[in-house]
Amino acid sequence: LRLKLIADAGLVGLPNAGKSTFLATVTAAKPKIADYPFTTLHPGLGVVNSDGREFVLADIPGLIEGAHEGHGLGDRFLGHVERCRVILHLIDASCEHAGKAYKIVRHEIEAYGGGLSEKPEIVALSKIDTVDAETLKLQMQRLKRAAKVTPLKLSAATRTNVTETLRALAGVIDESRAADE
């Protein structure tokens, strides 16, 4: 018997990608936030209220390379986003290479299975307030090349493009609910 959270949207990414900060910014949830890996040890939930619509957002601990083999906290928390209608994949703008960071998490999602790799995914470069304009441009190019979509840019700390990100999530959730009906 395995309990899985029921959420409309799920946050995935490497440790310190800004997932918990995003959850704390857009909901009333109070996750632990710190500047070291694996601050989040258990999944967190919050209710987002955006443009008069509500949806549930789940934050899971960060994935690292080899998570499907049990490295780090492993992939045991990916089950909590199996039921989500959309995944928000956050990549830290200050990481070494945004494209490689994206591919690490995508590989772990694909290795996990459970239909996660087929879920709609919104890709966003987070923590854009922590890098200069030149680095931001380079990281956006790398991420766009790796993800094969134009990523969103956001900063939960400064609330830059947070509303736009929530609208993108709500749009996918609304489409999915309409398809279910």
C-alpha positions as CSV (number, residue, x, y, z in Angstrom):
1,L,0.0,0.0,0.0
2,R,1.5,3.3,-1.1
3,L,0.0,6.7,-0.3
4,K,0.2,9.2,-3.1
5,L,-0.6,12.9,-2.8
6,I,-3.3,14.3,-5.0
7,A,-2.2,17.5,-6.6
8,D,-3.0,19.3,-9.8
9,A,0.6,20.4,-10.4
10,G,4.0,19.1,-9.2
11,L,7.4,20.8,-8.8
12,V,10.5,18.9,-9.9
13,G,14.1,19.8,-10.2
14,L,17.5,19.3,-8.8
15,P,18.2,20.2,-5.1
16,N,18.2,24.0,-4.6
17,A,16.3,24.7,-7.8
18,G,13.9,27.0,-6.0
19,K,11.0,24.6,-5.6
20,S,10.2,25.2,-2.0
21,T,10.7,29.0,-2.4
22,F,8.2,28.9,-5.3
23,L,5.7,26.9,-3.2
24,A,6.1,29.3,-0.2
25,T,5.6,32.3,-2.6
26,V,2.5,31.1,-4.3
27,T,0.7,29.3,-1.4
28,A,0.3,29.6,2.4
29,A,2.6,26.6,2.8
30,K,5.6,27.1,5.0
31,P,8.3,24.6,3.7
32,K,11.8,24.7,5.1
33,I,14.0,26.8,2.9
34,A,17.8,26.9,3.2
35,D,20.8,27.3,1.0
36,Y,21.9,23.7,1.1
37,P,20.8,20.5,-0.8
38,F,18.0,18.3,0.4
39,T,16.4,20.9,2.6
40,T,13.1,19.3,1.6
41,L,13.0,15.8,3.0
42,H,9.3,15.2,2.6
43,P,6.7,16.3,0.0
44,G,4.9,19.5,0.6
45,L,1.4,20.7,-0.6
46,G,-0.1,24.1,-1.0
47,V,-3.2,25.6,-2.5
48,V,-2.6,28.2,-5.2
49,N,-5.2,30.9,-5.7
50,S,-4.5,32.6,-9.1
51,D,-6.9,34.7,-11.1
52,G,-9.9,33.4,-9.1
53,R,-8.9,29.8,-9.7
54,E,-7.5,27.3,-7.2
55,F,-5.3,24.3,-7.7
56,V,-3.1,22.2,-5.5
57,L,0.7,22.3,-5.9
58,A,3.1,19.6,-4.7
59,D,6.7,20.1,-3.9
60,I,8.9,17.0,-3.8
61,P,12.5,16.6,-2.6
62,G,15.1,17.4,-5.3
63,L,16.3,14.7,-7.7
64,I,20.0,14.0,-8.4
65,E,21.7,11.9,-11.0
66,G,21.2,8.3,-10.2
67,A,18.1,8.9,-8.1
68,H,16.4,5.9,-9.9
69,E,19.2,3.8,-8.4
70,G,18.7,5.1,-4.9
71,H,21.2,8.0,-4.9
72,G,20.3,11.0,-2.7
73,L,16.8,10.6,-1.5
74,G,16.1,8.4,-4.6
75,D,13.0,8.6,-6.7
76,R,10.6,7.4,-4.0
77,F,8.9,10.7,-3.9
78,L,8.1,10.8,-7.7
79,G,5.0,8.8,-7.0
80,H,3.5,11.9,-5.4
81,V,3.6,13.7,-8.8
82,E,2.2,10.7,-10.8
83,R,-1.3,12.0,-10.4
84,C,-0.5,15.6,-11.3
85,R,-2.0,17.0,-14.4
86,V,1.2,19.1,-15.1
87,I,4.8,19.2,-14.0
88,L,6.7,22.5,-13.4
89,H,10.3,21.7,-13.9
90,L,12.5,24.3,-12.3
91,I,16.2,24.8,-13.3
92,D,18.4,27.1,-11.2
93,A,19.8,29.9,-13.4
94,S,23.0,30.0,-11.4
95,C,23.8,26.3,-11.9
96,E,26.8,25.3,-14.0
97,H,24.8,24.3,-17.2
98,A,21.1,24.6,-17.4
99,G,20.7,22.2,-20.3
100,K,22.6,19.4,-18.4
101,A,20.6,20.1,-15.2
102,Y,17.4,19.7,-17.2
103,K,18.6,16.5,-18.8
104,I,19.6,14.9,-15.5
105,V,16.1,15.3,-14.0
106,R,14.4,14.3,-17.3
107,H,16.5,11.1,-17.3
108,E,15.4,10.3,-13.8
109,I,11.8,10.9,-14.6
110,E,12.0,8.6,-17.7
111,A,13.9,5.9,-15.7
112,Y,11.2,6.1,-13.0
113,G,8.3,5.3,-15.5
114,G,4.8,5.5,-14.2
115,G,3.7,7.7,-17.1
116,L,5.6,10.7,-15.7
117,S,7.6,11.4,-18.9
118,E,4.3,11.8,-20.9
119,K,2.8,14.4,-18.6
120,P,2.6,18.0,-19.8
121,E,5.7,19.8,-18.6
122,I,6.4,23.5,-18.2
123,V,10.1,24.3,-18.0
124,A,11.2,27.4,-16.2
125,L,14.6,28.9,-15.4
126,S,14.4,29.9,-11.8
127,K,16.4,32.3,-9.6
128,I,16.9,34.7,-12.5
129,D,17.6,37.4,-10.0
130,T,20.9,35.7,-9.0
131,V,22.7,36.0,-12.4
132,D,23.7,38.8,-14.7
133,A,22.1,39.4,-18.1
134,E,24.8,37.7,-20.1
135,T,24.7,34.5,-17.9
136,L,20.9,34.5,-18.1
137,K,20.9,34.7,-21.9
138,L,23.4,31.8,-22.1
139,Q,21.5,29.6,-19.6
140,M,18.2,30.3,-21.5
141,Q,19.9,29.2,-24.8
142,R,21.2,26.1,-23.2
143,L,17.9,25.2,-21.6
144,K,15.9,25.9,-24.7
145,R,18.2,23.6,-26.7
146,A,17.9,20.8,-24.1
147,A,14.2,21.0,-23.5
148,K,13.2,21.8,-27.1
149,V,10.8,24.5,-25.8
150,T,11.2,28.1,-24.8
151,P,11.5,28.1,-21.1
152,L,9.8,30.6,-18.8
153,K,12.0,32.8,-16.6
154,L,11.1,33.5,-13.0
155,S,12.3,34.5,-9.6
156,A,10.1,33.5,-6.7
157,A,12.2,35.6,-4.3
158,T,11.4,38.8,-6.3
159,R,8.0,37.5,-7.7
160,T,9.3,38.1,-11.2
161,N,7.0,36.3,-13.7
162,V,5.4,34.2,-10.9
163,T,1.9,35.2,-12.1
164,E,2.7,34.3,-15.7
165,T,4.0,30.9,-14.5
166,L,0.8,30.3,-12.4
167,R,-1.3,31.2,-15.4
168,A,0.6,28.7,-17.6
169,L,0.0,26.0,-15.0
170,A,-3.7,26.9,-14.6
171,G,-4.1,26.8,-18.4
172,V,-2.8,23.2,-18.7
173,I,-4.8,22.1,-15.6
174,D,-8.0,23.6,-17.1
175,E,-7.4,21.9,-20.4
176,S,-6.8,18.6,-18.6
177,R,-10.0,18.9,-16.6
178,A,-12.0,19.8,-19.7
179,A,-10.6,16.7,-21.4
180,D,-11.7,14.6,-18.4
181,E,-15.2,15.9,-18.6
